């Protein structure tokens, strides 16, 4: 579980949106990551950038969306995106 601040959850939500629109469901190796400063990014994977913590890949995001009944429409609303970002943070295991 990743203990995120409200500011980090907001930033994570913004990156999740970009991540979903940048990489399609067939690009399962795409990675959402966090750098050493606690900022989020994404890349085509399968590895995160050097010095960054791998959070979840595209397949993992899709799985969470399906298991918890989220749609892209839900993520277009601020409250839905915030809740999904919190779900992603709760699902991540960082060393």
DSSP file (Angstrom, degrees, kcal/mol; ACC not computed):
  #  RESIDUE AA STRUCTURE BP1 BP2  ACC     N-H-->O    O-->H-N    N-H-->O    O-->H-N    TCO  KAPPA ALPHA  PHI   PSI    X-CA   Y-CA   Z-CA
    1    1 A X              0   0    0      0, 0.0     2,-0.6     0, 0.0    93,-0.3   0.000 360.0 360.0 360.0 137.3    0.0    0.0    0.0
    2    2 A X        -     0   0    0     87,-2.5     2,-1.2    86,-0.1    90,-0.1  -0.909 360.0-142.5-105.2 117.4    1.3    3.4   -0.9
    3    3 A X        -     0   0    0     -2,-0.6     2,-0.3    87,-0.0    87,-0.0  -0.682  29.7-173.5 -81.9  99.3    0.4    6.2    1.6
    4    4 A X        -     0   0    0     -2,-1.2     2,-0.1    82,-0.1    -2,-0.0  -0.721  20.8-129.7 -99.2 144.0   -0.3    9.1   -0.6
    5    5 A X     >  -     0   0    0     -2,-0.3     4,-2.5     1,-0.1     5,-0.2  -0.429  34.8-104.2 -77.3 162.9   -1.0   12.7    0.4
    6    6 A X  H  > S+     0   0    0      1,-0.2     4,-2.0     2,-0.2     5,-0.1   0.877 124.7  52.2 -56.6 -36.6   -4.1   14.4   -1.0
    7    7 A X  H  > S+     0   0    0      2,-0.2     4,-2.3     1,-0.2    -1,-0.2   0.901 109.3  48.8 -66.4 -40.4   -1.8   16.4   -3.3
    8    8 A X  H  > S+     0   0    0      2,-0.2     4,-3.0     1,-0.2    -2,-0.2   0.895 109.2  52.7 -66.2 -39.2   -0.1   13.1   -4.5
    9    9 A X  H  X S+     0   0    0     -4,-2.5     4,-2.5     2,-0.2    -1,-0.2   0.901 109.5  49.3 -62.9 -39.7   -3.5   11.5   -5.1
   10   10 A X  H  X S+     0   0    0     -4,-2.0     4,-1.9     2,-0.2    -2,-0.2   0.933 114.0  45.4 -63.4 -45.9   -4.6   14.5   -7.3
   11   11 A X  H  X S+     0   0    0     -4,-2.3     4,-2.0     1,-0.2    -2,-0.2   0.891 112.2  51.9 -65.0 -39.6   -1.3   14.3   -9.3
   12   12 A X  H  X S+     0   0    0     -4,-3.0     4,-2.6     1,-0.2    -2,-0.2   0.914 107.5  52.7 -62.9 -42.8   -1.7   10.5   -9.6
   13   13 A X  H  X S+     0   0    0     -4,-2.5     4,-2.0     1,-0.2    -1,-0.2   0.906 108.4  50.3 -58.6 -42.8   -5.3   11.0  -10.9
   14   14 A X  H  X S+     0   0    0     -4,-1.9     4,-1.8     1,-0.2    -1,-0.2   0.896 112.3  47.1 -63.2 -40.0   -4.0   13.4  -13.5
   15   15 A X  H  X S+     0   0    0     -4,-2.0     4,-2.9     2,-0.2    -2,-0.2   0.865 107.2  56.9 -70.2 -35.6   -1.3   10.9  -14.6
   16   16 A X  H  X S+     0   0    0     -4,-2.6     4,-2.7     2,-0.2     5,-0.2   0.925 106.2  50.5 -60.4 -43.8   -3.8    8.0  -14.7
   17   17 A X  H  X S+     0   0    0     -4,-2.0     4,-1.8     1,-0.2    -1,-0.2   0.946 113.8  43.8 -59.4 -49.1   -5.9   10.0  -17.2
   18   18 A X  H  X S+     0   0    0     -4,-1.8     4,-1.8     1,-0.2    -1,-0.2   0.881 112.3  54.4 -62.1 -38.5   -2.9   10.7  -19.4
   19   19 A X  H  X S+     0   0    0     -4,-2.9     4,-2.0     1,-0.2    -2,-0.2   0.920 108.1  48.2 -61.1 -46.6   -1.8    7.1  -19.0
   20   20 A X  H  < S+     0   0    0     -4,-2.7    -1,-0.2     1,-0.2    -2,-0.2   0.852 115.9  43.5 -66.3 -35.0   -5.1    5.7  -20.2
   21   21 A X  H  < S+     0   0    0     -4,-1.8    -1,-0.2    -5,-0.2    -2,-0.2   0.715 114.7  50.1 -83.6 -20.2   -5.3    8.0  -23.2
   22   22 A X  H  < S+     0   0    0     -4,-1.8     2,-0.5     1,-0.2    -2,-0.2   0.812 114.9  40.0 -84.1 -32.2   -1.6    7.4  -24.1
   23   23 A X  S  < S-     0   0    0     -4,-2.0    -1,-0.2    -5,-0.2     2,-0.0  -0.974  76.9-141.5-126.5 126.3   -1.6    3.6  -24.0
   24   24 A X    >   -     0   0    0     -2,-0.5     3,-2.1    -3,-0.1     6,-0.2  -0.254  35.8 -96.4 -78.3 169.2   -4.3    1.4  -25.3
   25   25 A X  T 3  S+     0   0    0      1,-0.3     3,-0.1    -5,-0.1    -1,-0.1   0.744 123.5  60.3 -58.6 -24.7   -5.5   -1.8  -23.6
   26   26 A X  T 3  S+     0   0    0      1,-0.2     2,-1.2     2,-0.1    -1,-0.3   0.600  86.9  77.5 -79.7 -10.0   -3.3   -3.9  -25.9
   27   27 A X    X   +     0   0    0     -3,-2.1     3,-1.7     1,-0.2    31,-0.3  -0.507  56.4 158.9 -96.6  65.1   -0.2   -2.0  -24.6
   28   28 A X  T 3   +     0   0    0     -2,-1.2    31,-0.9     1,-0.3    30,-0.4   0.662  63.9  62.8 -67.2 -17.7   -0.1   -4.1  -21.4
   29   29 A X  T 3  S+     0   0    0     -3,-0.2    17,-0.4    28,-0.1    -1,-0.3   0.594  72.3 118.2 -84.1 -10.3    3.6   -3.3  -20.7
   30   30 A X    <   -     0   0    0     -3,-1.7    28,-1.8    -6,-0.2     2,-0.4  -0.309  55.4-148.0 -58.0 140.3    3.0    0.4  -20.3
   31   31 A X  E     -AB  43  57A   0     12,-2.6    12,-2.0    26,-0.2     2,-0.5  -0.921  18.5-153.9-123.5 136.5    4.0    1.5  -16.8
   32   32 A X  E     +AB  42  56A   0     24,-3.0    23,-2.6    -2,-0.4    24,-1.5  -0.933  34.8 174.4-100.5 128.4    2.8    4.1  -14.4
   33   33 A X  E     -AB  41  54A   0      8,-2.9     8,-2.3    -2,-0.5     2,-0.4  -0.839  30.9-134.9-135.8 168.7    5.7    5.0  -12.0
   34   34 A X  E     -AB  40  53A   0     19,-2.4    19,-3.3    -2,-0.3     6,-0.2  -0.992  22.9-141.6-124.8 133.3    6.8    7.4   -9.2
   35   35 A X    >   -     0   0    0      4,-3.2     3,-2.0    -2,-0.4    17,-0.1  -0.269  36.7 -90.6 -86.7 179.2   10.2    9.0   -9.2
   36   36 A X  T 3  S+     0   0    0      1,-0.3    -1,-0.1    15,-0.2    16,-0.1   0.719 126.2  56.3 -63.7 -21.9   12.4    9.7   -6.1
   37   37 A X  T 3  S-     0   0    0      2,-0.1    -1,-0.3     0, 0.0     3,-0.1   0.400 120.8-105.7 -89.6   2.0   10.7   13.1   -5.6
   38   38 A X  S <  S+     0   0    0     -3,-2.0     2,-0.3     1,-0.3    -2,-0.1   0.620  76.7 135.6  83.6  13.6    7.3   11.5   -5.4
   39   39 A X        -     0   0    0    -28,-0.0    -4,-3.2     1,-0.0    -1,-0.3  -0.683  47.8-129.0 -94.7 151.8    6.2   12.7   -8.8
   40   40 A X  E     +A   34   0A   0     -2,-0.3     2,-0.3    -6,-0.2    -6,-0.2  -0.682  32.1 155.8-104.5 152.3    4.4   10.4  -11.2
   41   41 A X  E     -A   33   0A   0     -8,-2.3    -8,-2.9    -2,-0.3     2,-0.3  -0.927  24.0-137.4-155.5 178.3    5.0    9.6  -14.8
   42   42 A X  E     +A   32   0A   0     -2,-0.3     2,-0.3   -10,-0.2   -10,-0.2  -0.989  16.3 175.1-145.7 154.9    4.4    6.9  -17.4
   43   43 A X  E     -A   31   0A   0    -12,-2.0   -12,-2.6    -2,-0.3     3,-0.1  -0.921  47.9 -96.0-149.7 171.8    6.3    5.2  -20.1
   44   44 A X  S    S+     0   0    0     -2,-0.3   -15,-0.1   -14,-0.2     4,-0.1   0.590  77.8 155.7 -75.0  -7.7    5.8    2.3  -22.6
   45   45 A X        +     0   0    0      2,-0.3   -15,-0.2   -14,-0.2    -1,-0.1  -0.044  68.7 178.2  69.5-170.8    7.6   -0.1  -20.2
   46   46 A X  S    S+     0   0    0    -17,-0.4     2,-0.3    -3,-0.1    -1,-0.1  -0.998 100.4  37.3 -82.4  -5.3    8.0   -2.9  -19.3
   47   47 A X  S    S-     0   0    0    -16,-0.1    -2,-0.3     1,-0.0   -16,-0.2  -0.799  82.4-122.6-105.7 149.1   10.5   -1.2  -16.9
   48   48 A X        -     0   0    0     -2,-0.3     3,-0.1     4,-0.2     6,-0.1  -0.392  47.0 -78.9 -77.3 164.3   10.1    2.2  -15.2
   49   49 A X    >   -     0   0    0      1,-0.2     3,-1.9    -2,-0.1    -1,-0.2  -0.228  67.3 -74.6 -60.2 155.1   12.7    4.9  -15.8
   50   50 A X  T 3  S+     0   0    0      1,-0.3    -1,-0.2    -3,-0.1     3,-0.1  -0.248 120.2  15.5 -55.9 134.5   16.0    4.5  -13.8
   51   51 A X  T 3  S+     0   0    0      1,-0.3     2,-0.3    -3,-0.1    -1,-0.3   0.507 102.7 116.8  80.6   5.5   15.5    5.4  -10.1
   52   52 A X    <   -     0   0    0     -3,-1.9     2,-0.5   -17,-0.1    -1,-0.3  -0.765  64.8-122.6-108.4 152.4   11.7    5.2  -10.3
   53   53 A X  E     -B   34   0A   0    -19,-3.3   -19,-2.4    -2,-0.3     2,-0.4  -0.821  24.4-128.3 -94.2 127.0    9.3    2.9   -8.5
   54   54 A X  E     +B   33   0A   0     -2,-0.5   -21,-0.2   -21,-0.2     3,-0.1  -0.614  30.5 175.6 -72.7 122.2    7.0    0.9  -10.8
   55   55 A X  E     -     0   0A   0    -23,-2.6     2,-0.3    -2,-0.4    38,-0.3   0.901  56.0 -30.4 -94.6 -57.5    3.4    1.4   -9.6
   56   56 A X  E     -B   32   0A   0    -24,-1.5   -24,-3.0    36,-0.1    -1,-0.3  -0.985  52.2-128.9-161.4 150.3    1.2   -0.5  -12.0
   57   57 A X  E  >  -B   31   0A   0     -2,-0.3     4,-2.0   -26,-0.2   -26,-0.2  -0.479  40.6 -95.8 -97.6 176.8    1.1   -1.5  -15.7
   58   58 A X  H  > S+     0   0    0    -28,-1.8     4,-2.6   -30,-0.4     5,-0.2   0.889 125.1  53.9 -60.9 -39.7   -1.8   -0.9  -18.1
   59   59 A X  H  > S+     0   0    0    -31,-0.9     4,-2.4     1,-0.2    -1,-0.2   0.886 107.6  51.5 -62.2 -37.8   -3.1   -4.4  -17.6
   60   60 A X  H  > S+     0   0    0    -32,-0.3     4,-2.3     2,-0.2    -1,-0.2   0.886 109.4  49.1 -66.3 -39.4   -3.2   -3.7  -13.8
   61   61 A X  H  X S+     0   0    0     -4,-2.0     4,-2.4     2,-0.2    -2,-0.2   0.933 112.2  48.7 -64.3 -45.3   -5.2   -0.4  -14.3
   62   62 A X  H  X S+     0   0    0     -4,-2.6     4,-2.5     1,-0.2    -2,-0.2   0.907 110.1  52.1 -60.4 -41.3   -7.6   -2.2  -16.6
   63   63 A X  H  X S+     0   0    0     -4,-2.4     4,-3.1     1,-0.2     5,-0.2   0.925 109.9  47.8 -61.9 -45.5   -8.0   -5.0  -14.0
   64   64 A X  H  X S+     0   0    0     -4,-2.3     4,-1.9     1,-0.2     6,-0.2   0.898 111.1  51.9 -62.3 -39.5   -8.8   -2.5  -11.2
   65   65 A X  H  <>S+     0   0    0     -4,-2.4     5,-2.8     2,-0.2     4,-0.2   0.927 114.7  41.9 -62.5 -44.1  -11.3   -0.7  -13.5
   66   66 A X  H ><5S+     0   0    0     -4,-2.5     3,-1.1     3,-0.2    -2,-0.2   0.944 115.0  48.7 -68.9 -48.3  -13.1   -4.0  -14.3
   67   67 A X  H 3<5S+     0   0    0     -4,-3.1    -1,-0.2     1,-0.3    -2,-0.2   0.806 120.8  36.8 -63.4 -29.3  -13.1   -5.4  -10.8
   68   68 A X  T 3<5S-     0   0    0     -4,-1.9    -1,-0.3    -5,-0.2    -2,-0.2   0.223 111.5-116.2-110.8  13.8  -14.3   -2.2   -9.2
   69   69 A X  T < 5 +     0   0    0     -3,-1.1     2,-0.3    -4,-0.2    -3,-0.2   0.846  56.8 157.1  58.5  42.4  -16.7   -1.2  -12.1
   70   70 A X      < -     0   0    0     -5,-2.8     2,-0.3    -6,-0.2    -1,-0.2  -0.762  19.4-170.0 -94.3 144.7  -15.0    2.0  -13.2
   71   71 A X     >  -     0   0    0     -2,-0.3     4,-1.7     1,-0.1     5,-0.2  -0.800  40.4-104.6-121.4 168.7  -15.5    3.4  -16.7
   72   72 A X  H  > S+     0   0    0     -2,-0.3     4,-0.7     1,-0.2    -1,-0.1   0.836 123.4  59.0 -61.9 -30.4  -13.7    6.2  -18.5
   73   73 A X  H >4 S+     0   0    0      1,-0.2     3,-0.7     2,-0.2     4,-0.5   0.904 102.9  51.5 -63.8 -40.6  -16.8    8.2  -17.9
   74   74 A X  H >4 S+     0   0    0      1,-0.2     3,-1.1     2,-0.2     7,-0.3   0.896 109.0  51.2 -60.3 -39.8  -16.4    7.7  -14.2
   75   75 A X  H 3< S+     0   0    0     -4,-1.7    -1,-0.2     1,-0.2    -2,-0.2   0.612  97.7  66.9 -76.8 -11.0  -12.8    8.9  -14.5
   76   76 A X  T << S+     0   0    0     -4,-0.7     2,-0.4    -3,-0.7    -1,-0.2   0.625  90.2  77.0 -81.8 -12.9  -13.9   12.0  -16.4
   77   77 A X  S <> S-     0   0    0     -3,-1.1     4,-2.7    -4,-0.5     5,-0.2  -0.814  85.4-131.1 -96.4 138.3  -15.6   13.3  -13.1
   78   78 A X  H  > S+     0   0    0     -2,-0.4     4,-2.6     1,-0.2     5,-0.2   0.890 106.7  48.2 -56.3 -44.1  -13.3   14.7  -10.4
   79   79 A X  H  > S+     0   0    0      1,-0.2     4,-2.0     2,-0.2    -1,-0.2   0.884 113.0  48.3 -67.7 -36.8  -14.8   12.6   -7.6
   80   80 A X  H  > S+     0   0    0     -6,-0.3     4,-2.1     2,-0.2    -2,-0.2   0.898 113.0  47.7 -67.4 -40.7  -14.6    9.4   -9.7
   81   81 A X  H  X S+     0   0    0     -4,-2.7     4,-2.7    -7,-0.3    -2,-0.2   0.910 111.2  50.7 -67.3 -42.4  -11.0   10.1  -10.6
   82   82 A X  H  X S+     0   0    0     -4,-2.6     4,-2.0    -5,-0.2    -2,-0.2   0.919 111.7  48.0 -60.7 -43.6  -10.0   10.9   -7.1
   83   83 A X  H  X S+     0   0    0     -4,-2.0     4,-1.9     1,-0.2    -1,-0.2   0.892 112.9  48.0 -65.2 -39.7  -11.6    7.7   -5.8
   84   84 A X  H  X S+     0   0    0     -4,-2.1     4,-2.6     2,-0.2    -2,-0.2   0.899 109.1  52.9 -69.8 -39.1   -9.8    5.6   -8.5
   85   85 A X  H  X S+     0   0    0     -4,-2.7     4,-2.5     1,-0.2    -2,-0.2   0.902 109.6  49.8 -60.4 -40.5   -6.5    7.2   -7.8
   86   86 A X  H  X S+     0   0    0     -4,-2.0     4,-2.3     2,-0.2    -1,-0.2   0.896 109.4  51.6 -64.3 -40.0   -6.9    6.3   -4.1
   87   87 A X  H  X S+     0   0    0     -4,-1.9     4,-1.3     2,-0.2    -2,-0.2   0.916 110.0  48.7 -62.1 -44.3   -7.8    2.7   -5.2
   88   88 A X  H >X S+     0   0    0     -4,-2.6     4,-0.7     1,-0.2     3,-0.6   0.940 111.2  50.0 -61.2 -47.0   -4.6    2.5   -7.3
   89   89 A X  H >< S+     0   0    0     -4,-2.5   -87,-2.5     1,-0.3     3,-0.8   0.886 110.1  50.6 -59.9 -39.5   -2.5    3.9   -4.4
   90   90 A X  H 3< S+     0   0    0     -4,-2.3    -1,-0.3     1,-0.2    -2,-0.2   0.752 109.2  52.6 -69.0 -23.3   -4.0    1.3   -2.0
   91   91 A X  H << S+     0   0    0     -4,-1.3     2,-0.3    -3,-0.6    -1,-0.2   0.547  91.0  94.8 -89.6  -8.4   -3.2   -1.5   -4.5
   92   92 A X    <<  -     0   0    0     -3,-0.8     2,-0.6    -4,-0.7   -36,-0.1  -0.658  57.4-158.1 -90.7 137.8    0.4   -0.6   -4.9
   93   93 A X        -     0   0    0     -2,-0.3     2,-0.3   -38,-0.3   -91,-0.1  -0.949  14.3-175.7-114.6 111.0    3.2   -2.3   -2.8
   94   94 A X              0   0    0     -2,-0.6   -39,-0.0   -93,-0.3   -41,-0.0  -0.808 360.0 360.0-104.3 147.0    6.3   -0.2   -2.6
   95   95 A X              0   0    0     -2,-0.3    -1,-0.1     0, 0.0    -2,-0.0   0.511 360.0 360.0 -67.3 360.0    9.5   -1.4   -0.9
